[in-house]
Amino acid sequence: MKKTPWFIGLFALFCGAGNLATAHQISVAAGTMRPHASVAASASQSDQHTQHHAEMNQRGNHAMGFSQDKTTHHFRLFADGGAIEVVAKEANDSQSTAQIRSHLSHIAKMFTEGNFSIPMLVHEETPPGAEVMKQLKAVITYRYEELKQGGRVRITTGDAQALAAIQEFLRYQIKEHQTGDSLVVGKP
């Protein structure tokens, strides 16, 4: 490792100990120091996360039957359950709209039967909450609804255990698909 130039050390002293990280970043950018191991690890984790998301989208293209790049997913949390919504990004993309509608109407039927194989294929694991949703399928309703450029599956229940599982499942989807949707329960 190269020595930190005296002016970087002076900068750190002038700015206070709280800015040592900034001084370190400046010295790394100036080529006088190598990045700290935690910075390198963070970059590696970021690369792995980006690759994981890209691979999930590829599996999603196949399992869902439409392009993840041409569509937008939303997962909503409600006091009685939640919703899975998918819409085409372009208003005139009738092909994606039709594919979304076909997929979501199929998902509503599969989930009603306790079949969560498609989310398992997309994510390469059983999403949290899915096993409980499968066990409590008799107290959960899955209703397909058309939206202007796609569709949604409205999920409802009056059972507290099923509700917790539904919301756990939807929160997982929000994080995995990086939708930016609220993790807090809202209104339908």
N, C-alpha and C positions, 0 to 999 in steps of 0.2 A: 504494500500500500504506500502511495506517495504521501509525503508530509503535507499537512495543510499549510498554505502560505500564511505568513504573519498577519496579512491584512484581513484574512477571513477570521482569524482568532480575535483580532481587534474589533471587527464588525460584531462578532458574537458578544463580546464584552460590552460594547457600546449599546447594543440592542437589548441586552439582558439575557439571562439564562433561558427564558421561555422561548427565545428565538434561535436556540442552537440548531434546531431542525432546519430552519431557514438557512442558516449559515452552512449547514451540511449540504443542503440542496444546491446552494450556490457553488460550493466547492466541487460537487459532483458534476454540475453543469459545466464548470470551468475545466473539467478534466483533471483536477488535482487530487480527487479521491474517488474510490469506487463506491457504488451505492451500498448502503447498509444491507445486511442479509434480510432484514424484515421488508425492506423496499423491494428487493429482488423476489422474495417469496410472494409479496402482494401482487407484483406484476405477473408472476407465474400463475397465481390463483385467478387473476383476471383473465388471462389467456385461456385457462381451463374452463372458466365459466362461459366465456364467449364461445368456445368450441362446443361445450355441453348444450348451449342454447341453439346453436346452428344444427347440431345433430338432432335435437329434439324437433326442430322445425322440419327437417328432412323426413323424420319418422311421421310427423304430423301431416305433411303433404300426402304421404302414402296412405296412412290410416284414416284420415278425414276425407280424402278425395278432393281437396282443393288447396290452392297455393296459400301458404302462410304469409307470404310477402304481399299478396294482393288483398288480404283480409285483415280485419282487426277483431281481436277477441276482447270481451269484457266479462268479468265475473262479479256479480253483485251479491251482497249480503243483506238479507232482510230479516225482520223479526220473526217471520214464519218460515224462513228458508233462504232462498236466494234465486239467482238466475245465471245461466250461461248464455251469453249473447255473442253472435258473430255476424259481422257485416262486411260487404265488399267495400274496399276503399274508394273505388270509382263508381259513381252513380250509374254509368252506362255499362258496367261489367255484368251483363246478364248471365254469363256463364258461371262466374263465381257465386252470384246470388242464388242461382238454381242449385249449384253444388252444395252450398251452405244449407239451404232449406232441406235438401235430401238428407244430408248428414245429420242435422239436428233433429229432424223428425224420427230418424232411425235411432239416434241416441236416446230420445225420450222413451221409445219402446224398449230398447236394451236395458236402460237403467230401471225401468218399471219391472223388468224380469230379474233384476239383480245382477245383470251382466255388465261388468266394468272393464271388459277386455280392451276396448279401444284406448281409454286413458292409460292402461297398463302398457300397451304397445308404444304409445307416444312417449311416455316418461321412463320406460324401461324399469318400472317399479310400481308397486301398488300404492296409489296416492293415499295419504292419511285420510281416514274417515270412510274410505270405500268399503272396507270389510263390514263396518257397522251399518252402513247404508244398505249393503247386500242383505244382512241379517234382518234389518227392520224394513224391508221393502214394502211390507203390507201397510205401513203407516206413513209412507211417503208418496206424494203425488208428483209426477213429472208431466207437465203439459207443454206441448210444442205450440209456439206462436210465431206467425210471420212478422217480420219487420220490413221496413221499406227496402233495404238493400241486403236482407239476409233473414235471420230468424233468431229465436231464443227458446231455451228450455227453462220454464219457470218451475222451480222445485219448492214444494210446500209440505209442511208437516205440523201436527199439533203435539208431537211427542218430543220431550226435552232431550232425550238421548239421541234421537234421530236428528234433531235440530243442531246439536253440537257437532255431530259427524258431518252433516251437510256443510256447515260453516268451516269446519276444519278442511274439508275437501276443497271448497272454493278458495280459501286463503292459500292453500298449496298451489292451486292453479294460478292465482294472481301472481305469486312469487315466481313460479316456474316460467310462465309466459311473459313475465315482466310487463304486465299491462298498466301498472301504475294505479290500478283501481284501489279504492279505499278498503282497508282491512277492518274497518269499523262498520257495524250494522247501520244501514240507512233505511230509507222508505222506498217502497216499490213505485 
